[in-house]
């Protein structure tokens, strides 16, 4: 671990799905299973991609806007069971994006904290970190179990409290407009990754300070963001 980072930030807050891991196929498969045998039309892959990162119940409301609150809760639970079933059977199609593991190693510094800010529930996040084996990188894990979901700023602020850092010294790294909006709402910086679920245009419109095309570009982006021309 290096002692001095080449950027000024004290907290790096990472989205999970679409940023660190490619899980879209697994999410689509779980949604197909959840909606099977119900009176609701199964969401398409594009419909799923649109809302990845939001709290699950909000995703279901987007996929089935005519569903009652009880039906939304039932569909969400069916989805959770389907996702857990994939994992239990060893059939979950989830992989690291290129360069993630190596870049997280490079970003480890004595003066830098790292957090996860995700729409996953805590049980799902813990299982993902255990399965992928990179939980040791993170000093704070924030989920909608204990915070309002994206794009509310609370997950960022909770991570700030846990690490004794400030939002103005924080960078949120994510693949959706919800991540960019969360960062801006918190008073933090926003780096959008273009290989995930939302388009470059949506990321820019939502307030991304910088865009990167691969995770390996993140150290250079953090260095660039440290310049005084950028403001949260």
Secondary structure, DSSP 4 states (H G I P E B T S, - for coil): -BSS-SS--SEEEE--BTTTEE-HHHHHHHHHHHHTTSSSPPPPHHHHHHHTTS-HHHHHHHHTTT--HHHHHHHHHHHHHHHHHHHHHT----EEPTTHHHHHHHH-BTT-EEEEE-SS-HHHHHHHHHHHT-GGG-SEEE-TTTSPPTTSSHHHHHHHHHHT--GGGEEEEESSHHHHHHHHHHT-EEEEETTSSS-HHHHHHTT-SEEESSGGGHHHHHHHHTSTT---
